[in-house]
Amino acid sequence: MTIEEMYQKLLEEARNPDPALYDAYRSAIVSHIDEVLGDMPGEAHAEVLPFNFRERMDYILSRPYQYHSIIQLKALHDEFIKKSASYRIRKSR
């Protein structure tokens, strides 16, 4: 199941999300972010991580299985994808 499919399923069950699916979703996003950061130099991390990344992750970890945590994970992942793509484009010029 892709990250997007997991997200859609979690939204369908937003009132009572499956904890195993939520954990898999969060783990897939964190793994993707770690994988992309691993391919970049350390100084690039600040450029590609979303604003308030640590605070937002703390919020998500403190409130697992809640609707707002699901939405926040999606927002973090989307922002990360956009910022990392922008970084790669700038560096390839």
C-alpha positions, -999 to 999 in steps of 0.1 A, spaced: 0 0 0 14 34 -9 16 64 14 -13 80 -4 -35 49 -2 -28 47 36 -37 83 40 -70 79 21 -78 48 43 -70 67 75 -93 96 64 -121 72 57 -118 58 93 -109 92 108 -132 87 138 -115 55 148 -83 49 127 -66 16 127 -35 20 150 -14 -4 129 -22 15 97 -14 48 113 19 35 126 27 21 91 18 55 76 39 75 100 68 50 96 66 52 58 67 90 59 96 91 83 115 65 64 110 84 31 123 116 47 153 98 62 161 82 29 160 115 10 180 133 37 206 105 36 213 114 -1 219 150 7 247 168 24 241 178 60 239 215 53 210 209 30 188 194 57 178 228 70 168 239 35 145 209 28 129 202 61 96 220 66 92 249 89 90 239 126 96 203 116 107 191 151 79 209 169 53 195 145 67 159 149 66 163 186 29 172 183 23 142 161 41 119 184 23 132 215 -12 127 199 -10 95 178 -41 82 161 -59 116 161 -73 133 130 -51 163 134 -20 142 136 -29 124 104 -35 158 86 -2 172 100 17 141 88 3 146 53 12 183 54 47 177 65 53 151 39 39 173 11 60 202 22 91 180 24 85 167 -11 81 202 -25 112 216 -7 134 187 -16 124 190 -53 131 227 -52 165 221 -36 174 195 -63 164 219 -91 184 248 -77 215 225 -72 213 212 -107 216 246 -123 
